[in-house]
Amino acid sequence: MRSGLISVDELRASLGEVTLLDVRYRTGAPAGPEEYAAGHVPGAAYVDLDRDLAAEPGERGRHPLPEPAVFEAAMRRAGVRADRPVVVYDDWSGHAAARAWWLLRYHGHLDVRVLDGGWTAWLEAGGEVETGEGRASEAGDFDAVPGALPVVGVTSVQEVGVLVDARAAERYRGEVEPIDPVAGHVPGAVNVPTSRNLDASGRFRDRASLATTYAEVGAVPGADVAVYCGSGVTAAHDVLALELAGVTAALYPGSWSEWVADPSRPVATSARP
């Protein structure tokens, strides 16, 4: 079992011994509860990204970190316990699942894993499907204590040694911007799109391949690394990939949506910082 990940076969062998969270979500797509009700991994509880894994949008960005009490209540409703491993999955190449993984780790849970390949991999392997609204088999007892993983804020993000932009290359270069009001990237940032973390099957690449990819931009063990994206959600995918590669990286939760909320902040639009 790779740290931070669990395979379909490993999950099958441990069903009933882990807390399962279904965090299916896609930016701009219909919400996940309907898809969850139509079919999910047996025993999984649904977690809503907008409601449970983020605060209301505003000056801190489109998906600010939730208040600890709100996150704690959501995790307890989903049955998360401090002494029980948690597995999270989605159908969005692990992006929403990585956000849940990061938040649980950040708030002090020690054993959280993303299902490698997600819902698609589960179905392709013939995994059993449960339907209906579902609910946690028992209430959780998780205490959310923030601070277990590093973060950087809007005033310190440019001081980071290696600042990674996890968005698609065309957004990083400022050629297009489908969501936020300003195109471009934080000056000094380098680009490693989350798509580079995955192989053709939609699973995370092996440690050596990931390490090579991130070493290209200077993100190596011991370096001062932080990651941002559009709103702080998909950046967690790069943080997870970096952990798999042996690199500890901070998250900039506000990300580009917070950065451009103040028009006085500088913006770069070239292919290079």
C-alpha positions in Angstrom: 0.0 0.0 0.0 1.5 3.4 -1.0 1.3 6.1 1.6 -1.7 8.3 0.9 -3.2 5.8 -1.6 -5.2 2.6 -1.5 -5.9 0.3 -4.4 -9.3 -1.3 -5.3 -8.0 -4.7 -4.2 -6.8 -3.3 -0.9 -10.0 -1.5 -0.3 -12.1 -4.7 -1.0 -10.0 -6.6 1.5 -10.6 -3.9 4.2 -14.3 -3.0 3.7 -15.9 -2.9 7.1 -12.6 -1.9 8.7 -12.4 1.7 7.2 -14.6 4.7 7.1 -15.5 5.4 3.5 -16.2 8.9 2.1 -17.7 9.5 -1.3 -16.8 13.1 -2.3 -17.8 13.0 -6.0 -17.8 16.6 -7.4 -16.8 18.5 -10.5 -16.4 22.2 -11.0 -19.4 23.4 -13.0 -21.1 20.0 -13.1 -24.2 18.8 -11.2 -23.8 18.1 -7.5 -22.8 14.6 -6.4 -25.7 13.5 -4.1 -27.8 12.2 -7.1 -24.9 10.2 -8.4 -24.1 8.9 -4.9 -27.7 7.7 -4.5 -27.6 6.0 -7.9 -24.6 3.9 -6.8 -21.7 4.1 -4.4 -19.1 1.8 -2.7 -21.0 -0.1 0.0 -20.8 1.6 3.3 -19.7 5.0 2.0 -21.1 8.2 3.3 -21.5 11.2 1.0 -19.6 14.4 1.7 -20.5 17.6 -0.1 -17.4 19.6 -1.1 -19.1 23.0 -1.2 -20.9 22.5 2.1 -18.5 20.3 4.1 -15.1 20.9 2.7 -15.1 24.6 2.1 -16.5 27.8 3.5 -18.6 30.3 1.6 -16.8 32.1 -1.3 -15.5 35.6 -0.7 -12.3 37.6 -0.4 -10.5 34.4 0.7 -11.3 32.7 -2.6 -13.9 30.5 -4.1 -13.3 27.5 -1.7 -11.8 28.9 1.5 -11.0 26.4 4.2 -14.0 25.5 6.3 -14.1 26.5 9.9 -12.8 23.6 12.1 -16.1 23.2 13.9 -18.0 23.0 10.6 -15.5 20.4 9.2 -15.6 18.4 12.5 -19.4 18.2 12.5 -19.4 17.1 8.8 -16.8 14.4 9.5 -18.7 13.2 12.6 -21.9 12.9 10.5 -20.0 10.8 8.0 -18.8 8.5 10.8 -15.1 9.6 10.9 -13.3 8.3 14.0 -9.9 9.2 15.2 -8.9 5.5 15.6 -10.2 4.2 12.3 -8.6 4.6 8.8 -10.5 6.8 6.3 -10.7 6.1 2.5 -12.0 8.8 0.2 -12.9 8.6 -3.5 -14.5 10.6 -6.3 -15.0 10.4 -10.0 -12.9 13.5 -10.8 -9.4 12.0 -11.1 -8.9 12.2 -7.4 -9.2 16.0 -7.2 -12.0 16.3 -4.8 -10.8 13.2 -2.9 -7.4 14.9 -2.5 -9.1 17.9 -0.9 -10.8 15.6 1.6 -7.5 13.8 2.2 -5.7 17.1 2.8 -8.3 18.5 5.1 -8.5 15.4 7.3 -4.7 15.3 7.5 -4.5 19.0 8.2 -7.0 18.6 11.0 -5.0 15.8 12.6 -6.3 12.5 11.3 -3.3 10.2 10.9 -4.5 7.6 8.5 -6.3 8.9 5.4 -6.0 7.4 1.9 -7.3 8.2 -1.6 -8.8 5.3 -3.6 -6.4 5.2 -6.6 -8.5 5.5 -9.8 -11.6 6.4 -7.8 -15.1 5.3 -8.6 -14.2 4.4 -12.2 -11.5 1.9 -11.0 -14.0 0.4 -8.5 -16.6 -0.2 -11.3 -14.0 -1.5 -13.8 -12.9 -4.1 -11.2 -16.4 -5.2 -10.7 -16.8 -3.8 -7.2 -20.1 -4.2 -5.5 -22.4 -1.2 -5.8 -24.8 0.0 -3.1 -27.7 2.4 -3.9 -29.9 4.8 -1.9 -29.2 7.8 0.3 -27.1 5.8 2.8 -25.9 7.0 6.1 -22.9 6.4 8.5 -23.3 3.2 10.4 -22.2 5.0 13.6 -21.5 8.6 14.6 -17.9 9.7 14.5 -15.8 11.1 17.2 -13.1 13.0 15.2 -11.8 16.1 16.8 -10.6 18.6 14.1 -7.5 20.3 15.3 -6.0 22.4 12.4 -2.3 22.8 11.8 -0.9 19.3 11.2 0.1 20.2 7.6 1.8 23.4 6.4 -0.1 26.3 4.7 1.0 29.6 3.3 -1.1 32.8 3.0 -1.6 35.6 0.6 1.1 37.7 2.2 3.8 35.0 2.3 3.1 32.9 -0.8 5.7 34.8 -3.0 8.4 34.1 -0.4 8.2 30.4 -1.0 11.2 28.8 -2.7 9.3 26.8 -5.2 5.7 27.9 -5.8 3.8 25.3 -7.9 0.7 26.2 -9.9 -1.4 23.1 -10.3 -3.7 24.4 -13.0 -3.7 23.5 -16.7 -0.8 25.0 -18.7 -3.0 27.4 -20.7 -4.5 28.9 -17.6 -1.1 29.2 -16.0 0.2 31.0 -19.1 -2.8 33.4 -19.1 -4.1 32.3 -22.5 -7.6 31.4 -21.1 -9.4 31.8 -17.7 -12.8 30.1 -17.6 -13.6 30.8 -14.0 -11.7 33.7 -12.3 -11.9 37.3 -13.5 -8.2 37.6 -14.3 -5.9 35.3 -16.3 -2.3 34.5 -15.5 -0.3 33.2 -12.5 1.4 34.4 -9.4 4.8 35.9 -10.5 7.6 33.4 -9.8 5.3 30.3 -9.9 6.2 27.2 -11.9 3.6 25.0 -13.5 2.9 21.3 -12.8 -0.7 20.5 -13.9 -2.4 17.9 -11.9 -2.8 15.8 -15.1 0.9 15.1 -14.9 0.4 13.2 -11.7 -1.6 10.4 -13.4 -1.0 7.7 -15.9 -3.2 6.7 -18.8 -5.4 4.7 -16.6 -6.2 7.6 -14.3 -4.1 6.3 -11.4 -1.2 8.1 -9.7 2.2 7.5 -11.4 4.9 5.7 -9.4 7.1 7.4 -6.9 10.2 7.7 -9.2 8.2 9.2 -12.1 6.5 11.7 -9.8 9.9 12.6 -8.3 11.4 13.2 -11.7 8.5 15.4 -12.8 8.7 17.6 -9.7 12.5 17.7 -9.7 12.2 19.5 -13.1 10.9 22.5 -11.3 13.1 22.3 -8.2 10.5 20.6 -6.0 12.8 18.1 -4.3 13.0 16.7 -0.8 14.1 19.4 1.6 13.1 22.3 -0.7 10.6 25.0 0.4 7.6 24.1 -1.7 4.0 25.3 -1.8 1.1 24.7 -4.2 -1.8 26.6 -5.4 -4.5 26.2 -8.1 -7.7 28.1 -8.9 -9.5 27.9 -5.6 -7.4 25.6 -3.4 -9.1 22.3 -4.2 -7.1 20.7 -7.0 -3.8 22.0 -5.5 -4.2 19.2 -2.9 -3.8 16.8 -5.8 -0.3 18.1 -6.3 0.4 18.1 -2.6 -0.6 14.4 -2.5 1.6 13.6 -5.5 4.5 15.5 -3.9 4.1 13.4 -0.8 4.1 10.3 -2.8 7.4 11.6 -4.3 8.9 12.2 -0.9 8.4 16.0 -0.9 6.6 17.9 1.8 4.6 20.8 0.3 2.5 23.6 1.8 -0.9 24.5 0.4 -2.0 28.0 -0.4 -5.7 27.6 0.3 -6.9 30.9 -1.2 -5.0 30.2 -4.4 -5.6 32.2 -7.6 -9.2 33.2 -6.8 -7.9 35.0 -3.6 -4.8 36.4 -5.3 -6.8 38.2 -8.0 -9.5 39.5 -5.6 -7.1 42.4 -5.0 -6.3 44.2 -8.3 -3.1 45.6 -6.8 -1.4 42.2 -6.7 0.9 41.5 -9.6 0.0 39.0 -12.3 2.3 37.2 -14.8 1.0 35.9 -18.1 4.1 34.5 -19.9 5.0 30.9 -20.2 7.9 31.5 -17.7 7.8 33.4 -14.4 
